[in-house]
Structures are given as C-alpha cells and as structure tokens.
C-alpha cells in the first residue's frame, strides 16, 4: 500500500486534517503572495546508518502566504518488506504554529524506530484549502500525495541534515509548489477553519525549486538537541539515545529546549517540533 507520487485531488470543503512544511526565501519576502513550496528535507531517497533518533524534516518556503492555505501534512512510514506494518504515522498540525513570522519555516520530528537495518517507504500528503473561484464562492479541499523510499544499513553514512540540503542532493526531495495568485473574501454562508480570507491558487502546480532551501549547522544542531530533549523527557527513552539520569534530565530539559530555540532564532528560522517514539 502506498500513495502515488505527485497526484493532486480536489474536493468541496469538509472536515479534513491539514499540514505543513517548509518556507520562503529572500526575493519573495516583500511579496504578500507568490509561490508557496513544501519540501521534504529529510530523509531522501538514500541509505543511512541506523540512528537512535531519525529526524523527519519538512520545510515551508514563502511561509507567510502559506498560512492562507490552512495546510496540514499527514504521513506514514511503512516497513518495505511488510507493507501491512506501518512503523510510524502522524498528522502534523500547523494551525498552532506561528508560520507567518518566520521564513523559512521548519516542521520536524524525531523517531526512535529506525535504529535497525531496513528498507522503508514514506508516504506523505499535503492537505490545503483554496477558493473555488475568485469571488470566494465555495472552498475546495485539495490533496497532493508523495511517496519515497529510503534505507538504513550498517556502515552507511550517518544522518547529516546539512549534507541533505547540499546542491548535489536537494533535487531528490519530494515537494509541492503552489502559486497563490490572489485572495478572496469568504461569504458568511461558507464556514471553514481558515478565517475570512481564502487563497486563489493557479489551476496547476508550479515547478518547485527545492535547492533554494538550505539547512546550516546551527539549525541542524538545534533540531537535533530539541528532538533528543523531547525523547529524553518521555516515559521510557531507549538507552541508545544516551539520555542523562532522569533527575538531571528533568532539570536540564527546559534549558536544552531553550538553547534549541535560541539557535533557531539565531539562524533566522521558525520551527515546530513533534515527537515519535
């Protein structure tokens, strides 16, 4: 079972889950609309050494107008040798994250399920809303599916978020790019969770440019520290994560998370963290 790559479906508005990922760069900073791009930064279609904490990182490029789409990302990672076995699955909510003030914007989580050798299939779906027409008459719910395969194998390269965004690897990402051409006021007769304004989106997806998104060492260290701290604050963190004794962990976890936030701010990015044990 897997989701087809790059297939977009549209439905009339209903109760759906939304999701989001990575955000925008300089030349769109003064443009209230433009192209919003969501990229899966990590993992890529590659082989990595088993890791006590495997990061899953999405990014929004041009995040501020992306808020108009009320996005959400849902994903599942399957054991490729046993496709009835969903190893992890999650819905990443962005409605509580302040995406509009940070660009680019990282959405990330860590999982302890991949400290073993294996072959894995990751399927993810971007769910987003748009105006049905330029007068705001009706809201469409749109789904874009992506799928990729990665492996974990002893003696393979270690997880490296900085290297994953290098120019020789970035083009292998799965992504969605949407061109917001305008906005419309939503009539009082239409109820949806995105407020009074909806986005007018071009009829076809635009060409993505994933190589514009880079993860520097400060951002990578901050994400790693935040993911580790959250796992160590859990009830039974695996020994391989290397958590401090529980008493020390309680005392230091807030400090570690604060350091992570400071590092993110210093690197000029916003972030939301989820946890998958």
Secondary structure, DSSP 8 states (H G I E B T S, - for coil): ----TTEEEEEE--S---B--B---GGGTT-SSEEEEEEEEES-SSEE---SSEEEEEEEESHHHHGGG--EEEEEEEETTEEEEEEEEEEEE-TTS-GGG-SSEEEEEEESTTSS-EEEEEEEEEEEEEESSTT--SEEEEEEEEEEEEEE-TTS----HHHHTSTTTGGG--EEEEEEEEEEE--TT---TT-SEEEEE-SS-----GGG----HHHHHHHHHHHHHHHHTSSS--GGG----HHHHHHHHHHHHHHHHHHHHHTT-EEEEEEE-
